Amino acid sequence: MPPRLFLSSGDLLADRRFEFARDLQLKGDLVAAADLLDQAVELAPRFASAWFTLGEIRELLGESDAAIEAFRCARESDALDRHGANLKLMRLGAEPLAEMPKAYVQSLFDQYAPRFDQALLNHLDYRGPELLFKAVLAVRAAARKPAYFDRAIDLGCGTGLAAAAFARQVGEFVGIDLSPGMIERARATGLYAELEVADMLEGLRNRGDASADLVLAGDAMVYVSDVTAVASEARRVLVPGGLLAFTVETHAGDGVIIGNGLRYAHDAEYLRCAMTAAGLVVAHLEAASPRNEDNTPVPGLVVVATKT
Ligand SMILES: C[S@@+](CC[C@H](N)C(=O)[O-])C[C@H]1O[C@@H](n2cnc3c(N)ncnc32)[C@H](O)[C@@H]1O
């Protein structure tokens, strides 16, 4: 788990109430923790961290109206919504599905960056890059084409794990990521010719037509609800015959949902339609778990689509 975001209220007493509440929450005394958080937000009515934690506790206590109210206050108390209160509201059905607050993704991964590789590889048994690598090689072998790409774009590149897996298959890598902390780590690998701090859709829009042979997104589309928009831009930047390869988490129902881990899960049919709508042809779509959660493989898909 990434470290928890804390935004001080600026009021020492309220901050202290929050700390005590967190201790009680971790010890399992949710009612007492909620009581202290009520006191904290009375002292500091725009204390986003306290409202957000109160929302989580009310949700655990089964008090969903109170949880919704607290998450709304958290969102109003921090215009950037760095805690991702809007995602909680979407999950509770209080808001329609929408894209993630960008500042939430940024602060999540900026905090995560120093221990990301260790957490993903050791604790979550992250398999995204390996899945992408095998799928891309299989698609190239089936098409009887060499699995070598002059220019690749790594969307949501993170610390560079996907680029490392493809290092021998790619001439030059461009990395795009929302989190400056992750980009800093990616730069340290020396694997990228170019790195850009940007939303992946905006980053792709800055690239020229037919300027890449491969677009990768390892465990990054799980932070994007509208895959069609990204795939359409990927199609524009790909050369004919170029590939878009990505992993997602999936679910048994239809369409796109927000899962427990506050990441989107896309179903296979949605992805097929998204690829078609973007003008790409699905070359490979396979059930494959990109990582574990609570020691259990998360259901997922690996997709490779071609620009014909
Ligand atoms: C779980 S990490 C995966 C990193 C890397 N692709 C890998 O395979 O190790 C997800 C990354 O996607 C980035 N990200 C999430 N949403 C994004 C968006 N809309 N645009 C750009 N990057 C995004 C995050 O900042 C994070 O670095």
The ligand as an SDF file (V2000), in Angstrom:
LIG
                    3D

 27 29  0  0  0  0  0  0  0  0999 V2000
    1.0290    1.1680  -11.4230 C   0  0  0  0  0  0  0  0  0  0  0  0
    2.0610    2.3120  -12.2020 S   0  0  0  0  0  0  0  0  0  0  0  0
    2.7330    1.3850  -13.5660 C   0  0  0  0  0  0  0  0  0  0  0  0
    4.0560    1.9460  -14.0220 C   0  0  0  0  0  0  0  0  0  0  0  0
    4.7160    1.2280  -15.2060 C   0  0  0  0  0  0  0  0  0  0  0  0
    3.9280    1.3160  -16.4150 N   0  0  0  0  0  0  0  0  0  0  0  0
    5.0090   -0.2230  -14.8880 C   0  0  0  0  0  0  0  0  0  0  0  0
    4.5990   -1.0950  -15.6510 O   0  0  0  0  0  0  0  0  0  0  0  0
    5.6760   -0.4490  -13.8690 O   0  0  0  0  0  0  0  0  0  0  0  0
    0.9240    3.3860  -12.9810 C   0  0  0  0  0  0  0  0  0  0  0  0
    1.5680    4.6850  -13.4960 C   0  0  0  0  0  0  0  0  0  0  0  0
    0.6430    5.3320  -14.3470 O   0  0  0  0  0  0  0  0  0  0  0  0
    0.7100    6.7320  -14.0880 C   0  0  0  0  0  0  0  0  0  0  0  0
   -0.5670    7.3040  -14.5180 N   0  0  0  0  0  0  0  0  0  0  0  0
   -1.7970    7.0560  -14.0250 C   0  0  0  0  0  0  0  0  0  0  0  0
   -2.7160    7.7520  -14.7050 N   0  0  0  0  0  0  0  0  0  0  0  0
   -2.0650    8.4380  -15.6700 C   0  0  0  0  0  0  0  0  0  0  0  0
   -2.4710    9.3230  -16.7010 C   0  0  0  0  0  0  0  0  0  0  0  0
   -3.7490    9.6310  -16.8910 N   0  0  0  0  0  0  0  0  0  0  0  0
   -1.5200    9.8280  -17.5100 N   0  0  0  0  0  0  0  0  0  0  0  0
   -0.2110    9.5340  -17.3240 C   0  0  0  0  0  0  0  0  0  0  0  0
    0.2310    8.7000  -16.3580 N   0  0  0  0  0  0  0  0  0  0  0  0
   -0.6840    8.1550  -15.5470 C   0  0  0  0  0  0  0  0  0  0  0  0
    0.9850    6.8330  -12.6100 C   0  0  0  0  0  0  0  0  0  0  0  0
    1.5280    8.0790  -12.2710 O   0  0  0  0  0  0  0  0  0  0  0  0
    1.9400    5.6630  -12.4050 C   0  0  0  0  0  0  0  0  0  0  0  0
    3.2770    6.0470  -12.5440 O   0  0  0  0  0  0  0  0  0  0  0  0
  1  2  1  0
  2  3  1  0
  2 10  1  0
  3  4  1  0
  4  5  1  0
  5  6  1  0
  5  7  1  0
  7  8  2  0
  7  9  1  0
 10 11  1  0
 11 12  1  0
 11 26  1  0
 12 13  1  0
 13 14  1  0
 13 24  1  0
 14 15  1  0
 14 23  1  0
 15 16  2  0
 16 17  1  0
 17 18  1  0
 17 23  2  0
 18 19  1  0
 18 20  2  0
 20 21  1  0
 21 22  2  0
 22 23  1  0
 24 25  1  0
 24 26  1  0
 26 27  1  0
M  CHG  2   2   1   9  -1
M  END
$$$$
